[in-house]
């Protein structure tokens, strides 16, 4: 299929890591190699500390990484959930971006290292994510933050877990979430939107990868059936009232595009304050092409949106 990619992005597609058809070992090796080859971020002025915090009852402890700027702009925090199709990634996955967030926002950032599918399918990863947020809110005094000023942030599978986390926190009565930043969230296991049906060969992420991702997260053959709960696939939720204000991004040639737009509109219909941005000519993960103008705009907007949401 031919796609009208942004010219700056199109020129770089041949140099991006190939879509691996979701062979799990290859994908994880590819992610590890990408992280290893990336420049080491400058953490000057940012204190970085790894901690182990209590998991859900009966589950192991959860690793989190805390980023504390030497100069705080506000007693607020960002709780970050990495992407990786539910099956890849760790604390290093978004380490560089978290350093930038802590520095440019001037707030505490906490990143969570949740267990991965298929070894730990739903609900294990979400329970880890919830446990990390419970710890962050419960230790707000130590972290120097106001527990009413915590934004959650995730992209791709991390965005999907953040959407689920907002639902879970609402229904469990806390912790309070001030804002949800949902970057290209993976939220619908039914895989029946026009973009999901059409985009079978797009760079970085495509329909075959999405099928394998949901099979890993839910268990083989469960995706699209009637018994998938809203906390696994937030697009299935019929009551979105009472959720935190949200920002939702979508990429033009991303299989997830239509489910993301639909979720933003559903939030809006439920009375939730929402900002939705579709970036033209882009694809899932195109922000890896950092020099492209559209990628720079996406990154700058993230900072601006989070600053506004947290009152920085």
C-alpha positions as CSV (number, residue, x, y, z in Angstrom):
1,X,0.0,0.0,0.0
2,X,1.2,3.5,-0.8
3,X,1.2,6.1,2.1
4,X,1.6,9.9,1.9
5,X,4.2,10.1,4.6
6,X,5.7,13.4,5.7
7,X,8.8,13.8,3.4
8,X,11.3,14.0,6.3
9,X,9.9,10.8,7.8
10,X,9.7,9.0,4.5
11,X,13.4,9.6,3.9
12,X,14.3,7.8,7.1
13,X,12.0,4.8,6.9
14,X,14.7,2.6,5.2
15,X,17.0,3.2,8.2
16,X,14.4,2.4,10.9
17,X,14.5,-1.0,12.5
18,X,12.4,-3.4,10.4
19,X,9.0,-4.7,11.6
20,X,9.8,-8.1,12.9
21,X,6.4,-9.7,12.5
22,X,6.4,-9.9,16.3
23,X,8.8,-12.8,16.8
24,X,9.1,-12.2,20.5
25,X,12.8,-13.0,20.9
26,X,13.7,-10.9,17.9
27,X,11.6,-8.0,19.0
28,X,13.0,-7.9,22.5
29,X,16.6,-8.1,21.1
30,X,15.8,-5.3,18.7
31,X,14.5,-3.1,21.5
32,X,17.5,-3.9,23.7
33,X,19.8,-3.0,20.8
34,X,18.0,0.3,20.1
35,X,18.4,1.3,23.7
36,X,22.1,0.2,23.8
37,X,22.9,2.2,20.7
38,X,21.1,5.4,21.9
39,X,23.1,8.2,23.3
40,X,23.4,8.2,27.1
41,X,21.2,11.0,28.5
42,X,22.8,13.8,30.5
43,X,21.4,13.5,33.9
44,X,23.1,16.6,35.3
45,X,20.7,18.3,37.8
46,X,18.5,15.2,38.0
47,X,18.8,12.6,40.8
48,X,17.9,9.2,39.5
49,X,17.1,6.3,41.9
50,X,15.7,2.8,41.4
51,X,13.4,1.5,44.1
52,X,11.5,-1.7,44.8
53,X,7.9,-1.1,46.0
54,X,5.1,-3.4,47.1
55,X,3.2,-5.2,44.4
56,X,-0.5,-6.2,44.5
57,X,-1.3,-8.8,47.2
58,X,0.3,-12.1,46.2
59,X,2.4,-10.5,43.5
60,X,6.2,-9.7,43.6
61,X,7.6,-6.3,44.3
62,X,7.6,-3.8,41.5
63,X,10.6,-1.8,40.4
64,X,10.2,1.9,39.8
65,X,12.7,4.6,38.8
66,X,12.4,8.0,40.4
67,X,13.7,11.2,38.7
68,X,14.0,14.2,41.0
69,X,15.2,17.6,39.6
70,X,17.4,19.6,41.9
71,X,15.2,22.6,41.2
72,X,11.5,21.8,41.4
73,X,9.1,24.1,39.5
74,X,6.1,22.7,41.3
75,X,5.2,20.0,43.8
76,X,3.7,17.8,41.1
77,X,4.6,14.5,39.5
78,X,4.4,12.5,36.3
79,X,3.8,8.7,36.5
80,X,5.2,7.2,33.3
81,X,4.3,3.8,31.8
82,X,6.6,2.6,28.9
83,X,5.4,1.1,25.6
84,X,6.5,-2.0,23.9
85,X,3.4,-3.9,22.7
86,X,2.8,-5.3,26.2
87,X,5.7,-7.7,25.6
88,X,8.9,-5.6,25.5
89,X,10.6,-2.7,27.4
90,X,11.8,-2.0,30.9
91,X,13.0,1.0,32.9
92,X,15.6,1.8,30.2
93,X,13.0,2.0,27.4
94,X,11.9,5.6,28.1
95,X,14.8,6.6,30.4
96,X,16.1,9.3,28.1
97,X,12.7,10.9,27.7
98,X,12.0,10.7,31.4
99,X,15.2,12.7,32.0
100,X,13.9,15.3,29.6
101,X,10.5,15.4,31.2
102,X,12.0,15.8,34.7
103,X,14.3,18.6,33.5
104,X,11.9,20.6,31.3
105,X,8.9,20.2,33.6
106,X,10.8,20.6,36.8
107,X,8.7,17.9,38.5
108,X,9.3,14.5,39.9
109,X,8.9,11.6,37.4
110,X,8.3,8.0,38.4
111,X,8.6,5.3,35.8
112,X,7.3,1.7,36.5
113,X,8.9,-1.6,35.3
114,X,5.8,-3.7,35.0
115,X,5.9,-7.5,34.2
116,X,5.6,-8.3,30.5
117,X,3.3,-10.6,28.5
118,X,3.1,-13.4,27.5
119,X,4.9,-14.6,30.6
120,X,2.6,-12.4,32.7
121,X,-0.6,-11.7,30.8
122,X,-3.4,-9.4,31.9
123,X,-4.1,-8.4,34.7
124,X,-0.6,-8.8,36.0
125,X,1.0,-5.8,34.1
126,X,-1.9,-3.5,35.0
127,X,-1.8,-4.5,38.6
128,X,2.0,-3.7,38.6
129,X,1.2,-0.3,37.1
130,X,-1.5,0.3,39.7
131,X,0.8,-0.7,42.5
132,X,3.4,1.8,41.4
133,X,0.9,4.6,41.3
134,X,-0.4,3.6,44.8
135,X,3.2,3.8,46.1
136,X,3.8,7.2,44.4
137,X,0.7,8.7,45.9
138,X,1.3,7.1,49.3
139,X,4.8,8.5,49.4
140,X,4.0,12.0,48.1
141,X,5.5,13.7,51.2
142,X,8.8,11.9,50.7
143,X,8.8,12.7,47.0
144,X,7.9,16.3,47.6
145,X,4.7,16.2,45.5
146,X,1.1,17.0,46.0
147,X,-0.8,13.7,45.6
148,X,-3.6,15.7,43.9
149,X,-1.1,16.8,41.2
150,X,0.0,13.5,39.6
151,X,-0.4,13.1,35.8
152,X,-0.1,9.7,34.2
153,X,1.7,9.4,30.9
154,X,2.2,6.6,28.4
155,X,2.6,5.8,24.8
156,X,1.4,2.9,22.7
157,X,0.9,-0.1,25.1
158,X,1.9,2.3,27.9
159,X,-0.8,4.7,26.8
160,X,-3.3,1.8,26.8
161,X,-2.2,0.8,30.3
162,X,-2.6,4.5,31.4
163,X,-6.1,4.5,30.0
164,X,-6.9,1.3,31.9
165,X,-5.2,2.7,35.0
166,X,-7.5,5.8,35.0
167,X,-10.5,3.5,34.8
168,X,-9.2,1.2,37.6
169,X,-8.3,4.2,39.9
170,X,-11.7,5.6,39.4
171,X,-13.5,2.4,40.2
172,X,-11.2,1.5,43.1
173,X,-11.6,5.0,44.6
174,X,-8.0,6.2,44.0
175,X,-5.3,7.2,43.9
176,X,-6.3,10.6,42.4
177,X,-5.1,11.2,38.9
178,X,-5.0,14.9,37.8
179,X,-4.5,14.2,34.1
180,X,-3.9,11.4,31.6
181,X,-1.5,11.8,28.7
182,X,-2.4,9.0,26.2
183,X,0.1,8.9,23.4
184,X,-1.1,6.7,20.5
185,X,-2.7,4.3,23.1
186,X,-3.3,0.6,22.3
187,X,-6.8,0.2,23.7
188,X,-9.0,-2.0,21.5
189,X,-8.5,-5.8,21.2
190,X,-11.3,-6.1,18.6
191,X,-9.1,-4.9,15.8
192,X,-12.0,-3.9,13.6
193,X,-11.5,-0.2,12.9
194,X,-10.8,1.0,9.3
195,X,-7.2,1.9,10.1
196,X,-6.5,-1.4,11.8
197,X,-8.0,-3.3,8.9
198,X,-6.1,-1.3,6.2
199,X,-2.7,-0.7,7.7
200,X,-1.1,-4.2,7.3
201,X,2.4,-3.1,6.2
202,X,3.1,0.3,7.9
203,X,6.5,0.9,9.5
204,X,7.2,0.0,13.1
205,X,3.6,-1.2,13.9
206,X,0.9,-2.8,11.7
207,X,-2.1,-5.1,12.0
208,X,-0.1,-8.4,12.2
209,X,1.9,-7.0,15.1
210,X,-1.3,-5.8,16.8
211,X,-2.9,-9.2,16.5
212,X,0.2,-10.9,18.2
213,X,0.4,-8.2,20.8
214,X,-3.2,-8.8,22.0
215,X,-2.8,-12.5,21.9
216,X,0.2,-12.2,24.2
217,X,-1.5,-9.8,26.6
218,X,-4.9,-11.5,26.8
219,X,-3.9,-15.1,25.9
220,X,-4.3,-16.8,22.5
221,X,-7.7,-16.6,21.0
222,X,-9.2,-14.3,23.6
223,X,-9.0,-11.0,21.8
224,X,-12.3,-9.9,20.3
225,X,-14.4,-12.3,22.4
226,X,-17.1,-11.1,24.7
227,X,-15.3,-11.7,28.0
228,X,-12.5,-9.1,27.6
229,X,-12.9,-6.6,30.5
230,X,-12.6,-2.8,30.1
231,X,-9.5,-2.7,32.2
232,X,-7.7,-4.9,29.6
233,X,-9.1,-3.0,26.6
234,X,-10.4,0.5,27.6
235,X,-12.1,1.1,24.2
236,X,-14.7,-1.4,25.4
237,X,-15.8,0.9,28.3
238,X,-19.3,2.3,28.0
239,X,-19.1,4.6,31.1
240,X,-16.2,7.0,30.8
241,X,-17.7,9.6,33.2
242,X,-15.6,10.8,36.1
243,X,-12.2,10.2,34.4
244,X,-9.4,12.7,34.5
245,X,-8.9,15.3,31.8
246,X,-7.0,13.8,28.9
247,X,-4.7,14.4,25.9
248,X,-4.9,11.8,23.2
249,X,-2.5,11.7,20.2
250,X,-3.0,9.8,17.0
251,X,-0.6,9.2,14.1
252,X,-1.9,9.4,10.5
253,X,-0.8,6.0,9.2
254,X,-1.0,4.0,12.4
255,X,-3.3,1.0,12.8
256,X,-4.3,2.5,16.2
257,X,-5.4,5.8,14.7
258,X,-9.1,5.2,14.6
259,X,-9.5,3.6,18.0
260,X,-7.6,6.5,19.5
261,X,-9.8,9.1,17.8
262,X,-12.9,7.2,18.9
263,X,-11.7,7.0,22.5
264,X,-11.1,10.7,22.6
265,X,-14.6,11.4,21.2
266,X,-16.1,9.0,23.7
267,X,-14.3,10.7,26.6
268,X,-15.7,14.0,25.3
269,X,-19.2,12.7,25.0
270,X,-18.9,11.5,28.7
271,X,-18.1,15.0,29.8
272,X,-14.4,14.6,30.1
273,X,-12.2,17.5,29.0
274,X,-10.1,16.2,26.1
275,X,-7.5,17.5,23.7
276,X,-7.0,15.3,20.5
277,X,-4.2,15.8,18.1
278,X,-3.7,13.9,14.8
279,X,-0.2,14.4,13.4
280,X,-0.3,14.4,9.6
281,X,2.0,12.2,7.6
282,X,3.2,10.2,10.6
283,X,3.2,6.6,11.6
284,X,3.4,4.7,14.9
285,X,6.8,5.5,16.4
286,X,7.7,8.1,13.8
287,X,8.9,10.4,16.6
288,X,12.1,8.2,16.6
289,X,13.0,10.4,13.6
290,X,13.8,13.2,16.0
291,X,15.0,15.8,13.5
292,X,11.7,15.9,11.6
293,X,9.7,19.0,12.2
294,X,6.5,17.1,13.0
295,X,8.4,15.0,15.6
296,X,9.8,18.2,17.2
297,X,6.3,19.6,17.3
298,X,5.0,16.5,18.9
299,X,7.7,16.6,21.6
300,X,7.2,20.3,22.3
301,X,3.5,19.9,22.5
302,X,3.9,17.1,25.1
303,X,5.9,19.4,27.4
304,X,3.4,22.2,26.9
305,X,0.4,20.0,27.6
306,X,1.9,18.5,30.7
307,X,3.0,21.9,32.0
308,X,-0.5,23.3,31.6
309,X,-2.1,20.2,33.2
310,X,0.2,20.3,36.2
311,X,0.1,24.0,36.7
312,X,3.8,24.4,36.1
